[in-house]
Each structure stands twice: as C-alpha cells, then as structure tokens.
Amino acid sequence: MAAVGDNPIRSGNEDRLRRRPGAGSIAEEIRHADASEGFVLGVVGPWGSGKTSILNMVREFLEAEPALVTVDFNPWAFSGTDELMHAFFRELSAQLKLKDQKLGDIAQTIDTYGDLMAPVTLLPFVGGWFERLRGASKVVADLQEKRTGSFAAQRDRVAKKLLALESPIVVIIDDIDRLESGEIRDIFKLVRLTASFPNIVYVLAFDRQRVEEALTQSGFDGRAYLEKIVQLGVEVPAVPEGILLRQITTALDEALSDLPDLTRFNSGAWPDVLVEIVRPLIKNMRDVKRYAASVRSKVRTLDDQVELVDVMGLEAVRLFLPPVFDAVVAGRDGLTTAVRDWGDRRAEDPVLKQQVEAVVRAGEPQPEVVRALIHRLFPAAGRHIGDSTYGSDWQTAWLKARRVANPDVLAVYLEHVANARMHAFSLAEQAFAVLTDADQLAALFEAYDLETLEDVISSLEAFEEDYPPEAAVPASQVLWNVLPRLPERQRGMQSFGGSRLVVTRVALRLLRRLDNPQQVAEAVKAILPAVESLSSRLELITMVGYVEGAGHELVSDKDAKALEEAFRADLVDAAPADLAGEQEVGRLLYSPKMFGGEVVTVDPGQQELATAVLLDSRSEVRSQSLDSRAVHRRYQLHWDLLNELFDGEDNIKAAVEPLRDTHDEELAAVIELVDKYLNGWRPSRFGEDD
C-alpha cells in the first residue's frame, strides 16, 4: 500500500469513528434553521480532532435531495478585511453560477456588490504610478464617495434576491484556526458584516481556544465576541477509548500490511506498550494517521533489524514527546548500561544515572509515559528510578530479541546502520539456522572474510541455550576445520585467547548440550575423522579431557586416555612436511607430554619442520606504562621448549646453521635471538633486556 496519509475522510462510507449520525444531525439543524436574517453554526474542536471529516459528511447530507447549495470559501489566499470581503463575494458569485444556472441572476447581483467592496488599489486604473500623479488623491476621494452611495442600494438588492430563495445557501469555511491571528479577526469581521443576509448559513470550523485568543488580541473579550457571532456551536465529540485503540491497531495493520518479512513482533509485550506508551500520546485521528505513517517509514528503513514493538513505542515518543526523544538520544548509555559489578555498585559511573534522570525530567508533562518507556523498553535503566535491577548477562537476551535495551540494537534504530557487532550477530543468526547441516554451515563460513568470520563465531555463543544436540557433531566439524584459517589479530593488553578461544568456547557449548559423557565421547569420535588439522584435533581432545587448566572433563577418564593415545599415534605417523604446515607446531609436538607421555622430538636435518618449530618458538611480550595507553612489544623464545623438542642446544645449533643465509626477515630475527640465547642471554622478567 502507499504511505499512510493525513487526509480527512471524504464520505460517510469511510467513517470509522461513528460520527456520521452526528454529521446528519448537524445537516438537519442547518436545513431547519431560521435563516431569514442569516445563521452561523460553528463546528468546534482542537487541531486534528476531525472537523474537516465532519464537514465533508455534513456536505454529503446537504447535497442529498432535497439538495442545498453549498459553497466552500478558502480565505488563505487573501488578507485584510476589504480584500477578503471582495474575494468572498466574487467567490460566492462564481460558485453559485457553477452550482445552479437558476442562480445566475442572484450570482450577478452578488458579483456587482463584490466589485463595490473591492479596495481602491485593486481597481484596474489605480496603481503605484497613478498615485504619484498630481491630483490622484482627489480622484480617489471622489471615487470612494460615489461608491459609498451605491453600497446601500446594492446591498438591498442582494438581500431581496436572497430572501426570495426557496432554500438557504450554505457557506463552509474550514481551517480558520490555522490562519494568522490578524487573518482570523478578518474572517470573523467578514462573517459579522455579512451574517445578516437572509438565507445565508455559515458553517465555520475552528479551534475555540485559538480563535478566542486571536479575537482577544484586538482588545475585545474574545469569548463574548464569538458568542455574539456564532448562534449554534457543535463540539466535535471525543473519540471513545475503545474505538481509538481499535483505530490505532487498524492503522498500523494497514500501514505494515505490505511490508515483507516482519518476523520480530513480541505479541506479549505489545498490549503494555500500546496502553502505557502509545495510547496516552495519541489524542485524535490525525495523530493516529501521523503515527502509522511514521512507524511504516521507520520499519521500512530498519528492515526487521529491531523488535517491532520497541520501534512502535519509540516512534510514539519521537512524534509526540520530542524533548523526551532528544533526551533518549543523548542518554543512550544510561538507558542501555546494565549492572556490571554486583559486588560494588558504588563503582558505577554517576553519569549513567544523570542521563536517565534527564529523560525523566524531559517527560514531566507525562511522567507515567516516561516511566513506562524506561520500564518496558529500557529495563537496564530501571534501577535509576526505583525499578528492577538487571545485570549485564541480560544483554545477550536483548540482543537476540533485537530489543533496543541492547546498545547495539538501539544504535541501529537511531543510526539506521548496523555496526560491526550487529552485522556479525545478524550473520550468526543465519549460521545458527543451519547449525545441523555441515555443508551449509561451511558454505556460509566460506563466504565471510576471515575477520568477520571470527566475530560471527563469537556471536554464535549467544545462542547456546538454543543449540540443538544434533548440531554437536556437524557444527563442531566445521568449527575445528575453520580454526586454522582464522588470523591472529593485533590485540591490546586486555585481549586474551584470540581465535582459538573463540572457537573453543562455541565448540564446548555445543558438546555440553549432550546428555552424558558417553554421548560426548561418541560425538568426539565422530568429529575427529572429519577434522583435517592435527592442531584442531589437539584442541578438541584437550578440551574434553583432564589436562589441568585446559580440560573440561566432558568424557570419562578412560575415554580421554584412549583419545590421547590415538592422537599421539597420529602425530608420530604424520609426515614432517605436514607437521611443518600446522599452527603452533611446537605445542603440537609437546602435547604428548601434557597427556603424561614424552614429547615428539625434531630431527635437525628435517629442515622444513625445524624451521617451522624455530619460527613458532618466538613469542611477543607486551608491556604498558602506568601513565600511557601505548602497548610496547618485544620478542623472546620459548627456549626451554626448544631444548626439549630438539633434545639439546647442540641440535638447535645444527638446525640453525643451514638457515643462516636466509632472506626471510622473520627467520633471520629468530636466528639472531637463538644466537643470543646460545651465548647466555635471557630476557628480564620486568620487560627490559638484561
């Protein structure tokens, strides 16, 4: 459907507020009014209350047989009482000629009277050049004197012809309250000066407060002045609560009906948001239409990235409580930051509470709506207003549900662009959907660049409570095969574990979805043959076993030992060239010792494998000064590990000698470090070289 408009209804067939009977009553009042000396009826209501819709239905009743002639006068294009009077009679004459040929004679009489009402400056021979001529003022004075004498006579002719009509002419003037104050006063002067014409019924639509204020500015008592002019005032009825609620939901249904793939709608949360936030801010059907149009536009832009109920709640605030919405934007951290440290709430940044208090202050005219906004949409901020307290563990649930309570989701709502975390999470949702299909999952992972892939795998952890047990084997096979491809990023002092930890955390949670150690052991045995890398197999076997500080004891001790022994056999049988291509080859060769056996030693004559082990032995040590955020890096070797893997320093020397002519800068740097170690150098524990 097209975007929802803010137009009034044209016909009673469109009436959803049950106002058609009332419009019929107004039409009957007009038909039976004593208009022998004119009659003025006012349709009174605030902006947006539906006055124009009621006028359209009244007009529809009046045009039914026996039809009355209705004339619409739009005062917006004219200013000043004289110009307005002239325009009114000219417009009245023109519309009467069009409406009914029988009215041609009276239309011409009214047209002539209108010409007499025209300001002098509107006459064709009067202009700026004329007024500069000598004697111009005398010409104008003579003209005005002649016109004055003909006013009364022509007015009497108009009155007689109007009195002879069988039925009154109805003049409808809408949107008076949208004019400037001076223009409002001009309109009511026009009505006051012409309302005594027989068989002329004025139907005026206006906001009483606005018009009274405009009339009062002239020094009159605005209310008393209005009461003298308007003989019958009809108040626009308030929309019944049940009907307005129904119109809100109907308008939203219509506005969103043709938008595809709207899957995020929490039907359990919507009634509370509707009743506590949306409904109190909507006063009339104009508000309903504006609101529905706003929601439609926002939803189209967001493309189902944010929970629909949250969008509908925030859009109501944005439209009808702009100061509160501005405070929400400014206070987004305070609204979305949950408790991180339950042990010491005093450590919490006081700015967060100040931001929430600013939102509350901005909503002082409607405090209950603002409290509902925080309670329903931003529960993390509830503790600042005496509501419940939520810990940071809730952020994952809010992210999965695409609630604006999560800062990344709120950023999408406000900025219309998903940040890197939200982008990765969206991709993780796709991966979760195919978690039980190894081929589809592998194809998805293959399509992502490697840095994005690590973020996607990390985001999968949010779905751990929903992992299906049958995903343990296929998803683990894909994850362990992906691990060797993931790059090690440059990380700061607070970064731990890297890509290996990211994969291990998800794989661990997949296996924990199985019921018992026997099922885990069977799953591991099914996973291992499909895992190409020995390093990845080592990670899996270590994770489920009993290695201190690394094993999670997911299988029995007997099964753990069997897995470890089988792995050592595979390691010994592996070709040196294959071992050289493994990640962390030094750890790989050392691993049998972790399981209670002996390391697999390196033959210094196996140049490719020896080179890989030497390169793997270099590690980066990072340090940071107390007064600086800069991270300093230096390099050292795992010398003790090298000694074990090469079975002594002599074999290390033998491995290095053939490599000294290398053009590889990294290998040359390692050889330089080896020479330093062979000469007795050791790095300081405090970050500086000895």
Secondary structure, DSSP 8 states (H G I E B T S, - for coil): ---------SSGGG--SS-HHHHHHHHHHHHHS--TT-EEEEEE--TTSSHHHHHHHHHHHHTSSS--EEEE--GGG--SHHHHHHHHHHHHHHHHHHH-GGGHHHHHHHHHHHHHHS-GGGSTT-SHHHHTSTTHHHHHHHHHHHHHHHHHHHHHHHHHHHHT-SS-EEEEE--GGGS-HHHHHHHHHHHHHHTTSTTEEEEEEE-HHHHHHHHHTTTS-HHHHHHHH-SEEEE-----HHHHHHHHHHHHHHHHTT--------TTTHHHHIIIIIHHH--SHHHHHHHHHHHHHHHHHHTT-S-HHHHHHHHHHHHH-HHHHHHHHHTHHHHH--BS-TT-GGGS-HHHHHHHHHHHHHTTTSHHHHHHHHHHH-GGGGGGGT----BTTHHHHHHHTT-TTSHHHHHHHHHSS--HHHHHHHHHHHHHHTTT-HHHHHHHHHHS-HHHHHHHHHHHGGGGGG--GGGHHHHHHHHHHHGGGS------TT--SHHHHHHHHHHHHHHTTSSSHHHHHHHHHHHGGG---HHHHHHHHHHHS--TTT----S-HHHHHHHHHHHHHHHHHS-HHHHHTSTTHHHHHHHHHHTTS------TT-HHHHHHHHHHHEEEEEEE-TT---EEEEEEE-HHHHHHHHTSHHHHHHHHGGGTT---HHHHHHHHHHHHHHTT--B-TTSSB-
